[in-house]
């Protein structure tokens, strides 16, 4: 049996509206002070992936 929406009268949100809402919330929250992973326990495959990203000009 398929699940039913909790409020069938409400309209679904568009992707564009969702993206605007996310951008607004991020601006309101400001910069987050989450420390980056130190990387001391990375596998060789992860290290190779990050090197490849850096080599093509990406930033991780």
N, C-alpha and C positions, 0 to 999 in steps of 0.2 A: 504494500500500500504506500503510495506516495505521500510525503509529508505536506501539510498545508501551511501557508503563511499565517502568521499570528494575526495579522490584520489585512484581510484581503482587499479592503477599500484603499489602502495606501499604494502609491505609485512607486515603482522601483527607481532608485537614484541612477542618474547617468554617470558614465565613467568620467566625463569632464567635470561634473559637479563634485564628484568624489575627490578628484585630483585638486580642485580648488579648495575644498574643505581641508584636505591634508596639508596643503601648502599654508593655509591660514593658521592651522594649529601649530605647525612647525615654527612659523614666524612668532606666534604668541609665546611659545615655550622658550624660545631663545636657544643659544648653544648648549648642548648637553656635555657635561664633563664626565664622559665615560672613558676610563683608561683603555688604551689599546692592549691587545694581547701581546705578551712579551715574546712569544714565538719560540720559547725554549724547548717545547715538546712537539714541534712540527715534524711530520713525516717527510721523507725525501721527496715524495711525489708532490706534497704541498709546497715545499721549498722550490721545486722545479717549476711549478705552476706560477708562483709569485715572481720568480726570475723571468719567466716568459712574459708575464704581464708588464714587468718593468722594462724589458727589452723592446717592447713595441710602443713604449711611451705612456703606459698606464700607471696609475698610482693606486696602491692598495693601502 
